[in-house]
Amino acid sequence: MYLTKDEEMLLESENETVRKCMEILVALGEIYGAERLVEIKSAQISGISYGNIGDAGLEWLESLNARVAVKSYVNPAGMDIEKWREMGIGKEFYEKQMMVLSALKRLGVEMTLTCTPYYIDTPSYGDHLAWAESSAVIYANSVIGARTNRESGISALAAAIVGKTPMYGLHLKENRAPEIRVIVRGIEPAYAGYEVGKLVGASIPFVEFDRTLSKDELKAFGAALAASGGAGMFHVKGQTPEWEDFDILAEKIEVEPDVELGGCEPDLIAIGCPHLSPDELKEVYTLLERHGRVKREVWLFTSRSVMNEYAELVEKIRGFGVRVFADTCMVVSPASERFECVMVNSGKAFEYLPKLRGVKAIFGSVEECIRRAAE
């Protein structure tokens, strides 16, 4: 892999952290056949819940001695850092989680604690990024037209410190072409993503819906697609910025609704995976006004920045008996484990809750979730 003189100097840096980060990026570049490194506009670091990295990961983070070179965001933690007691999180977990965040903050990483960094600072079309969270990656590539591979937490942090990433995979136009054509009719986008992901795996699908989707629906579709299949990008006819850049495939597969969406009785209804946008919060509030105060445990998840900006709306939602949390979600927080069955409006959460938290899950639209909560 070609390196500039400045990049070669980083490989010989006296700063061990910088040197190790550069070694990681060069190794990845050589493994994947990258010709060179490319400058990135931002990085997003995942896997930072204490429940995920444990004491070994914390010790490693605390050993690092450098500052990030570009704007760097961090994924949700294992708890709401203000309302952790309300979530049922123990003091030891809280203290260790705060140590993880302190170590990242010392490196210059912004404490965004969200899987939706594009609501805080939207990248531009064509920007190169080093993002790690699967739903953020697929949204950036597909809906915005930025370019990022699905990084690991470690490679994203290395890219953040160096300010560059190996130029391979989805950074290259030729690797962004659709590989399979999918027709979707009459299915909730979040659940459609779950079904399409199971069909196409990591292949990039060209998707034709029977109606125009909102950006929030594209977000939900992509999050589920990435969770159940592993794709880093999708194209939607007439909607996503690169859908006309490639030849449309003649062969197609059609996706139909799967009636088996889970059959347990929910003791928690969780909405906000990925984190809720302002429009989604408004939709929940409208549904609560229609259906009334909830009679079940209902948790909403959004980013701290959205919660602060829409504080009045959040308080109105809480007035219906709903708990609203920031900084975390039902998938990354161990708080979900104390429930038997969780109803979600997210194909991503529907995929991950049983696997990562050992919790049964059922799926419903946001309206079905709120209606069920008020029954």
Helices and strands as residue ranges (DSSP letters): H 5-11, H 16-31, E 37-39, E 42-45, H 50-63, E 71-74, H 84-87, H 91-106, G 117-119, E 129-131, H 134-139, I 140-144, H 153-162, E 164-166, G 169-171, G 173-176, E 180-184, H 189-200, E 205-209, H 215-228, E 235-236, E 252-255, E 268-276, H 278-291, E 298-302, H 304-309, H 311-318, E 323-326, G 334-338, E 341-344, H 347-352, I 353-357, E 360-363, H 366-374
